[in-house]
């Protein structure tokens, strides 16, 4: 059980790093204007926003996974 929790935590750090990297390195999307006058680029996330997304992925995912493991273990 402890090994499974450690694996989930390690995976969460990987997922969080991937999420932050994707947010920082992807080019902005070209969006249509509502009045039909062309396109504009979506705003780029700041470093703090990208790190927030990474920390959200790294922090919430293992928490939910651990809760699921304990819920399954107490079900038996």
ChimeraX attribute file (.defattr): number of C-alpha atoms within 10 A of each C-alpha:
attribute: neighborCount
match mode: 1-to-1
recipient: residues
	/A:1	9
	/A:2	7
	/A:3	8
	/A:4	12
	/A:5	15
	/A:6	13
	/A:7	11
	/A:8	19
	/A:9	19
	/A:10	14
	/A:11	15
	/A:12	23
	/A:13	18
	/A:14	14
	/A:15	17
	/A:16	24
	/A:17	19
	/A:18	15
	/A:19	20
	/A:20	22
	/A:21	15
	/A:22	13
	/A:23	20
	/A:24	17
	/A:25	10
	/A:26	9
	/A:27	12
	/A:28	14
	/A:29	12
	/A:30	12
	/A:31	11
	/A:32	13
	/A:33	11
	/A:34	8
	/A:35	6
	/A:36	7
	/A:37	8
	/A:38	10
	/A:39	12
	/A:40	12
	/A:41	12
	/A:42	12
	/A:43	10
	/A:44	15
	/A:45	14
	/A:46	11
	/A:47	12
	/A:48	10
	/A:49	14
	/A:50	20
	/A:51	19
	/A:52	15
	/A:53	18
	/A:54	23
	/A:55	19
	/A:56	15
	/A:57	20
	/A:58	23
	/A:59	15
	/A:60	12
	/A:61	18
	/A:62	20
	/A:63	15
	/A:64	12
	/A:65	16
	/A:66	17
	/A:67	11
	/A:68	12
	/A:69	15
	/A:70	12
	/A:71	11
	/A:72	10
	/A:73	10
	/A:74	8
	/A:75	7
	/A:76	5
